[in-house]
Amino acid sequence: MAHQVLGLTNAEYRAQRGISKSDLDLIHQSPALLEWARNAPSDGSEAVDLGTHVHCAVLEPDVFAGTYRKAPAGRSTQADRARFDAFMASCKSSGKIALEADTYDMVIAMRDSVLAHPTARELLTSPGVSESSIFGELEGVRVKCRPDRIAEGRHILVDVKKVDDIRHIARSIQEFRYYVQASFYSDIYEQWTGHKPRFIFVAVGERRSIGRHPVRVFELDQSDIEDGRQEYMEDLERVREMEEFGIGMHVEVLKLPRRAHR
């Protein structure tokens, strides 16, 4: 039976049983990659990128305010370097996340740009739940998802995306299979609630346009949602086959981009 769990950290969510969207992306390339991801040794570190910081600022403003700190700018003099070292030591001892001054300013600018968009602001600041975890079963496989935000009482799933250049948003949707995410998340949510949700993307560009970080709020065409559903069902079939028969000697076929003929 599908159910929601509140309050899990990202690490706790990942530790729970169930196939996630990131798992689907791995198995879509090769079933062997899913087993590799589960078993490959790791030093426990995890890269945290700009998108992670923007997500926290937009979706969990109280957490951002209590956790993030802006590093002092400039380290050209000995006094500057001493001040910076003391700041970093303080952050480390208190468990705070230190961001370089220019990165911190960019995160704030991107957050403020998102909230300047009336539809994005309505979706992100009206009553709702951010970063909850939903667990269910699709096609006989245990699955899970972690919607960025669920608008309370409206059956709307909101997903915030940081993109390098918003002019190429369609390319990002294709490359990272966001159309698969939309159908996968929606179907798990529907199993949990009995309601088919709207899946709305809020995208903010890292590259400025006319001095602003551009923002787009959009849904995907239903035909693209259906394509995503077909793809994730094929991916889940691979999961079932892997669980029943194992990986075997699965080798990827790498297709090169088309080259112009002389």
Contacts in CASP RR format, 6 or more apart in sequence:
PFRMAT RR
TARGET T0000
AUTHOR 0000-0000-0000
METHOD contacts of the structure
MODEL  1
MAHQVLGLTNAEYRAQRGISKSDLDLIHQSPALLEWARNAPSDGSEAVDL
GTHVHCAVLEPDVFAGTYRKAPAGRSTQADRARFDAFMASCKSSGKIALE
ADTYDMVIAMRDSVLAHPTARELLTSPGVSESSIFGELEGVRVKCRPDRI
AEGRHILVDVKKVDDIRHIARSIQEFRYYVQASFYSDIYEQWTGHKPRFI
FVAVGERRSIGRHPVRVFELDQSDIEDGRQEYMEDLERVREMEEFGIGMH
VEVLKLPRRAHR
1 136 0 8 1.000
2 134 0 8 1.000
2 135 0 8 1.000
2 136 0 8 1.000
2 137 0 8 1.000
2 188 0 8 1.000
2 191 0 8 1.000
2 192 0 8 1.000
3 134 0 8 1.000
3 135 0 8 1.000
3 136 0 8 1.000
3 192 0 8 1.000
4 132 0 8 1.000
4 133 0 8 1.000
4 134 0 8 1.000
4 135 0 8 1.000
4 192 0 8 1.000
5 132 0 8 1.000
5 133 0 8 1.000
5 134 0 8 1.000
5 135 0 8 1.000
6 129 0 8 1.000
6 132 0 8 1.000
6 133 0 8 1.000
7 131 0 8 1.000
7 132 0 8 1.000
7 133 0 8 1.000
8 16 0 8 1.000
8 133 0 8 1.000
10 146 0 8 1.000
13 133 0 8 1.000
13 144 0 8 1.000
13 146 0 8 1.000
14 20 0 8 1.000
16 133 0 8 1.000
16 135 0 8 1.000
16 144 0 8 1.000
17 142 0 8 1.000
17 144 0 8 1.000
18 135 0 8 1.000
18 141 0 8 1.000
18 142 0 8 1.000
18 143 0 8 1.000
18 144 0 8 1.000
19 141 0 8 1.000
19 142 0 8 1.000
19 143 0 8 1.000
19 144 0 8 1.000
19 236 0 8 1.000
19 239 0 8 1.000
20 143 0 8 1.000
20 144 0 8 1.000
20 145 0 8 1.000
20 146 0 8 1.000
21 145 0 8 1.000
21 177 0 8 1.000
21 180 0 8 1.000
21 181 0 8 1.000
21 184 0 8 1.000
21 185 0 8 1.000
23 34 0 8 1.000
23 37 0 8 1.000
23 239 0 8 1.000
24 177 0 8 1.000
24 180 0 8 1.000
24 184 0 8 1.000
24 232 0 8 1.000
24 235 0 8 1.000
24 236 0 8 1.000
25 176 0 8 1.000
25 177 0 8 1.000
25 180 0 8 1.000
26 33 0 8 1.000
26 34 0 8 1.000
26 37 0 8 1.000
27 33 0 8 1.000
27 34 0 8 1.000
27 235 0 8 1.000
27 238 0 8 1.000
27 239 0 8 1.000
27 242 0 8 1.000
28 177 0 8 1.000
28 231 0 8 1.000
28 235 0 8 1.000
28 238 0 8 1.000
29 252 0 8 1.000
30 250 0 8 1.000
30 251 0 8 1.000
30 252 0 8 1.000
31 238 0 8 1.000
31 239 0 8 1.000
31 241 0 8 1.000
31 242 0 8 1.000
31 246 0 8 1.000
31 247 0 8 1.000
31 250 0 8 1.000
32 247 0 8 1.000
32 248 0 8 1.000
32 250 0 8 1.000
34 239 0 8 1.000
34 242 0 8 1.000
35 242 0 8 1.000
35 247 0 8 1.000
48 97 0 8 1.000
50 103 0 8 1.000
50 106 0 8 1.000
50 107 0 8 1.000
50 162 0 8 1.000
50 206 0 8 1.000
51 162 0 8 1.000
53 68 0 8 1.000
53 99 0 8 1.000
53 103 0 8 1.000
53 107 0 8 1.000
54 107 0 8 1.000
54 110 0 8 1.000
54 111 0 8 1.000
54 160 0 8 1.000
54 162 0 8 1.000
54 204 0 8 1.000
55 148 0 8 1.000
55 160 0 8 1.000
55 162 0 8 1.000
56 63 0 8 1.000
56 64 0 8 1.000
56 67 0 8 1.000
56 68 0 8 1.000
57 64 0 8 1.000
57 68 0 8 1.000
57 107 0 8 1.000
57 108 0 8 1.000
57 110 0 8 1.000
57 111 0 8 1.000
58 111 0 8 1.000
58 114 0 8 1.000
58 115 0 8 1.000
58 124 0 8 1.000
58 160 0 8 1.000
58 202 0 8 1.000
59 124 0 8 1.000
59 130 0 8 1.000
59 131 0 8 1.000
59 148 0 8 1.000
59 149 0 8 1.000
59 160 0 8 1.000
60 130 0 8 1.000
60 131 0 8 1.000
61 111 0 8 1.000
66 96 0 8 1.000
67 95 0 8 1.000
67 96 0 8 1.000
67 97 0 8 1.000
68 96 0 8 1.000
68 97 0 8 1.000
68 98 0 8 1.000
68 99 0 8 1.000
68 104 0 8 1.000
68 107 0 8 1.000
69 87 0 8 1.000
69 91 0 8 1.000
69 96 0 8 1.000
69 97 0 8 1.000
69 98 0 8 1.000
69 99 0 8 1.000
70 99 0 8 1.000
70 101 0 8 1.000
70 104 0 8 1.000
70 105 0 8 1.000
71 84 0 8 1.000
71 87 0 8 1.000
71 88 0 8 1.000
71 98 0 8 1.000
71 99 0 8 1.000
71 100 0 8 1.000
71 101 0 8 1.000
71 104 0 8 1.000
72 80 0 8 1.000
72 83 0 8 1.000
72 84 0 8 1.000
72 87 0 8 1.000
72 101 0 8 1.000
73 101 0 8 1.000
73 102 0 8 1.000
74 80 0 8 1.000
74 84 0 8 1.000
74 101 0 8 1.000
75 81 0 8 1.000
75 84 0 8 1.000
87 98 0 8 1.000
88 98 0 8 1.000
90 96 0 8 1.000
91 97 0 8 1.000
91 98 0 8 1.000
99 107 0 8 1.000
106 206 0 8 1.000
109 213 0 8 1.000
110 162 0 8 1.000
110 204 0 8 1.000
110 205 0 8 1.000
110 206 0 8 1.000
110 213 0 8 1.000
113 204 0 8 1.000
113 212 0 8 1.000
113 213 0 8 1.000
113 214 0 8 1.000
113 215 0 8 1.000
114 120 0 8 1.000
114 121 0 8 1.000
114 124 0 8 1.000
114 160 0 8 1.000
114 202 0 8 1.000
114 204 0 8 1.000
114 215 0 8 1.000
115 121 0 8 1.000
115 124 0 8 1.000
115 125 0 8 1.000
116 215 0 8 1.000
117 202 0 8 1.000
117 215 0 8 1.000
117 217 0 8 1.000
119 217 0 8 1.000
120 202 0 8 1.000
120 215 0 8 1.000
120 217 0 8 1.000
123 149 0 8 1.000
123 151 0 8 1.000
123 156 0 8 1.000
123 158 0 8 1.000
123 200 0 8 1.000
123 202 0 8 1.000
123 217 0 8 1.000
124 149 0 8 1.000
124 158 0 8 1.000
124 160 0 8 1.000
124 202 0 8 1.000
126 151 0 8 1.000
126 152 0 8 1.000
127 151 0 8 1.000
127 152 0 8 1.000
127 153 0 8 1.000
128 149 0 8 1.000
128 150 0 8 1.000
128 151 0 8 1.000
128 152 0 8 1.000
129 149 0 8 1.000
129 150 0 8 1.000
129 152 0 8 1.000
130 148 0 8 1.000
130 149 0 8 1.000
131 146 0 8 1.000
131 148 0 8 1.000
131 149 0 8 1.000
132 146 0 8 1.000
132 147 0 8 1.000
132 150 0 8 1.000
133 144 0 8 1.000
133 145 0 8 1.000
133 146 0 8 1.000
134 144 0 8 1.000
134 145 0 8 1.000
134 146 0 8 1.000
134 147 0 8 1.000
134 188 0 8 1.000
134 189 0 8 1.000
134 192 0 8 1.000
135 142 0 8 1.000
135 143 0 8 1.000
135 144 0 8 1.000
135 188 0 8 1.000
136 142 0 8 1.000
136 143 0 8 1.000
136 144 0 8 1.000
136 188 0 8 1.000
136 191 0 8 1.000
136 192 0 8 1.000
137 143 0 8 1.000
137 191 0 8 1.000
138 184 0 8 1.000
138 187 0 8 1.000
138 188 0 8 1.000
138 191 0 8 1.000
138 232 0 8 1.000
138 233 0 8 1.000
138 236 0 8 1.000
139 233 0 8 1.000
139 236 0 8 1.000
139 237 0 8 1.000
139 240 0 8 1.000
140 236 0 8 1.000
140 240 0 8 1.000
141 236 0 8 1.000
141 239 0 8 1.000
141 240 0 8 1.000
143 184 0 8 1.000
143 188 0 8 1.000
143 236 0 8 1.000
144 188 0 8 1.000
145 184 0 8 1.000
145 185 0 8 1.000
145 188 0 8 1.000
145 189 0 8 1.000
147 157 0 8 1.000
147 158 0 8 1.000
147 159 0 8 1.000
147 185 0 8 1.000
147 189 0 8 1.000
148 157 0 8 1.000
148 158 0 8 1.000
148 159 0 8 1.000
148 160 0 8 1.000
149 157 0 8 1.000
149 158 0 8 1.000
149 160 0 8 1.000
150 156 0 8 1.000
150 157 0 8 1.000
150 158 0 8 1.000
150 189 0 8 1.000
151 157 0 8 1.000
151 158 0 8 1.000
155 189 0 8 1.000
155 193 0 8 1.000
155 195 0 8 1.000
155 196 0 8 1.000
155 197 0 8 1.000
155 198 0 8 1.000
156 197 0 8 1.000
156 198 0 8 1.000
156 199 0 8 1.000
156 200 0 8 1.000
157 185 0 8 1.000
157 186 0 8 1.000
157 189 0 8 1.000
157 197 0 8 1.000
157 198 0 8 1.000
157 199 0 8 1.000
157 200 0 8 1.000
158 200 0 8 1.000
158 201 0 8 1.000
158 202 0 8 1.000
159 178 0 8 1.000
159 181 0 8 1.000
159 182 0 8 1.000
159 185 0 8 1.000
159 199 0 8 1.000
159 200 0 8 1.000
159 201 0 8 1.000
159 202 0 8 1.000
160 201 0 8 1.000
160 202 0 8 1.000
160 203 0 8 1.000
160 204 0 8 1.000
161 172 0 8 1.000
161 178 0 8 1.000
161 201 0 8 1.000
161 202 0 8 1.000
161 203 0 8 1.000
161 204 0 8 1.000
162 203 0 8 1.000
162 204 0 8 1.000
162 205 0 8 1.000
162 206 0 8 1.000
163 169 0 8 1.000
163 172 0 8 1.000
163 203 0 8 1.000
163 204 0 8 1.000
163 205 0 8 1.000
163 206 0 8 1.000
164 172 0 8 1.000
164 205 0 8 1.000
164 206 0 8 1.000
164 207 0 8 1.000
165 205 0 8 1.000
165 206 0 8 1.000
165 207 0 8 1.000
166 203 0 8 1.000
166 204 0 8 1.000
166 205 0 8 1.000
166 207 0 8 1.000
166 209 0 8 1.000
166 214 0 8 1.000
166 215 0 8 1.000
166 216 0 8 1.000
169 203 0 8 1.000
169 216 0 8 1.000
172 178 0 8 1.000
173 179 0 8 1.000
173 220 0 8 1.000
177 228 0 8 1.000
177 231 0 8 1.000
178 201 0 8 1.000
178 220 0 8 1.000
179 220 0 8 1.000
179 224 0 8 1.000
179 225 0 8 1.000
179 227 0 8 1.000
179 228 0 8 1.000
179 231 0 8 1.000
180 228 0 8 1.000
180 231 0 8 1.000
180 232 0 8 1.000
180 235 0 8 1.000
182 199 0 8 1.000
182 201 0 8 1.000
182 220 0 8 1.000
182 224 0 8 1.000
182 225 0 8 1.000
182 228 0 8 1.000
183 225 0 8 1.000
183 226 0 8 1.000
183 228 0 8 1.000
183 229 0 8 1.000
183 232 0 8 1.000
184 228 0 8 1.000
184 229 0 8 1.000
184 232 0 8 1.000
185 199 0 8 1.000
186 196 0 8 1.000
186 197 0 8 1.000
186 199 0 8 1.000
186 225 0 8 1.000
187 229 0 8 1.000
189 195 0 8 1.000
189 197 0 8 1.000
190 196 0 8 1.000
190 197 0 8 1.000
198 219 0 8 1.000
199 219 0 8 1.000
199 220 0 8 1.000
199 225 0 8 1.000
200 217 0 8 1.000
200 218 0 8 1.000
200 219 0 8 1.000
201 216 0 8 1.000
201 217 0 8 1.000
201 218 0 8 1.000
201 219 0 8 1.000
201 220 0 8 1.000
202 215 0 8 1.000
202 216 0 8 1.000
202 217 0 8 1.000
203 215 0 8 1.000
203 216 0 8 1.000
203 217 0 8 1.000
203 218 0 8 1.000
204 213 0 8 1.000
204 214 0 8 1.000
204 215 0 8 1.000
205 213 0 8 1.000
205 214 0 8 1.000
205 215 0 8 1.000
206 213 0 8 1.000
208 214 0 8 1.000
END
